[in-house]
Amino acid sequence: MEIAIGIAVIVVVLLVLVLFIVGIYNTLITSRNRYKNAFSQIDVQLKRRNDLIPNLVETAKGYMKHERQTLEAVVQARNVNAAALQQAAQAPGERQAMAALGSAEAQLAGALGRLFAVFEAYPDLKANQNMLALQEELTSTENKIAFARQAYNDAVMQYNNQRETFPNVVVASMFGFQEANLFEIEEPKEREAPQVKF
């Protein structure tokens, strides 16, 4: 009888341990899915902005015949950004992908900043209704990008905190849960969104 009770206690302890590990595993999966979903919101907004840029360049082309280099720099930066975004969307939170996206974002912000500075020399362009509508959409999209980036970084921080606390760290290492990386822009100057003013 004592052996049966001993076996029953061991089985109950093992069952509780398995349920505990399953609970931690499910929490980590939920947190990982949350930051991946948060990245998908960034993805949507960055794609939206990347879709607006060709319209912006086309509208500006008619007025800015002597600013071809500036327009080409914006298009090139947008293409680099789109490629980096596609890579990051395939591996949200992965260090290299997030660093490449942060770098591409900085490059695009710089190119857009130069473009908007050049716009100041073209009063007819500043009064163009299409340009004003694009300005409004771009400003709105930049704000949404900032909010989506904050939500993503918050979700990554929550996931990493859950992943690194004890006893979760044991379960995370057992099942290969990797650290997720924040979406940061390295250059302090480039952290600011491009100023969209006409």
N, C-alpha and C positions, 0 to 999 in steps of 0.2 A: 504494500500500500504506500509506503514511504517513497518508493522508487517512482510510482505513478504520480505522486504529488510533486516530486522533484522534476520529473519530465514535464508535467503540466506547467510548473513555474518557469522552466527554461523556455518552453514553447510560447508562453505569454510574454516573457521578456523579449524574445526574438521577434514576436509579432509587433510588440510596441516599438521596438527598434526599427523594424522595417517600415512601419507606418510613419515614424518620425522622419526617417530618411526620405520616404515618398513625399511627405509634406514639404520638406526643405527643397527637394527636387522640383516639385510643382511651383513653389514660390519663386525659385530661380527662373524657371521657364516663363512664368507670368511676367516677371520683371524684364527678362530679355525680350519678350514679345512686345512689351510696352515701349521699350526704347526703340525697337525696330519700327513700330507703328509711328512713333514720334518722328523718326527720321523720314518716314514716307510722307509726312506732312511737309517737311522741309523740301523733299523731292518735288512735291506738287508745286510749291511756291517758286522754287528755283526754275523749274521747267516753264512756269508761267512767265517769269521774268525773262528767261532766255527766248521765249516766243515773242515777247514784246520788243526785244532789242532790234531784230531785223526791220520791224515796222518803224521804229524810231530812226534807224539809219536811213531807210528809204525816204522817209519824210524829210529828213535833213539834207539828203543828197541834192535835191533841187535847189536848195538855198546855199549850200556850202560847197561850191564847186572847187574851191581852193584848199579845202581841208580833207582831201582824200586820205592822207596818212592817218589822221585822227579817226576817221570812219573805219578804215581798214584795221586799225588797232583794236577798236571796239568789237568788230566782227571776229577777229582772231581770238581775243580774250573770251568772247562768248562761246566760241567753239571749244576752246580749252576747258572752259567751265562746264560745258555740256558733257564732254568726255569724262572729266573728273567726277561729275555728278552721277553718270552712269556707272562708273567703277564703284563709287561709294554706295550707290543703291544696291549693288550686288553683295556688298559686305559692310553694312552699317556698323559702326563702332570699331572696325578694324583700323589699327594705327596708321598704316600707309595710306589707305583710302581716305581717311578723314584728314590727314595732313595734306594730301594732294588736293582735296576739295577746298581746304582752308587757303592754300596757296592760290588756287584758281580763283577763289572768291576775292582775294586781295588784288590779284591782277585785273579782274573785271571791274572792281570798284575803282581802281586807279584809272583805267581806260574810260569808264563812264564819267568820272570826275573831270578828266581832261576834256571830254566831249561837252559836258555841261558848261565848262568854263568858256569854251569856244562859242557856244550858243549865244553868249552875252553880246557878241559882236554882230549878231544878225537879228535886228529888231523885227523884220518881217517873219522870220522863223518863230520868234517868241510869241507872235500874235496869231500864228496859224492854229486853226481849230483842231486839226488832227494832232498837232504837237501838244496842244493843251490837254487833249483827252489822253494822249499817251503819257504825259507827265503825271496826270492824276492816277492813272492805272499803275504806273511804275512806283509812285509814292506809296500807294496802297499795298502793292505787292512787297515792297521793301519792309513795310511795317509788319506784314504777315510773316515774312521771312524771319524777322527779328523775334517775333513771338514763337514761331515754330522752333527756331534754334534754341531758345530758352527752355521750351518744353522738352526738347530732345535732351539737352544737357542735364535738366533736372531728372529725367527718366534714367539717363546713364548713371548719374550719381547715385540714385536709389538702387539701381541694379548692382553697381560696384560695392556699395555699402553692404547690401545683403550678401553678396558673393564673398566678401572679405571678413565678415564677422564669424566668430566661432559659435556653433559647430558647423555653420553653413560652408565655411572654407574647406572643410574636410569633404563634404558632399560635392562641392563645386570642383575640387581637384579630382575626385573620383570619376566624375562624369564629364570632365573637360570643359567646364564653363570658363571662357577666357574673359579677360578684362575688356571692357568696352571703353572707347576713347571719346572724349568730348569733341564737339565741333567748334574749334577755335581758329581764330585768325591770328597768326603769329605777329605780324607787323602792327604795333600799336596805332600807327597812322592810318592803317587800312581797316581798323576795327569799325570806323565810322561808316555808315551807309552813305552812298553817293548823295550829294545834295542836289535835289531835283528842283531847280528854281529857274523861272524864266522872267 
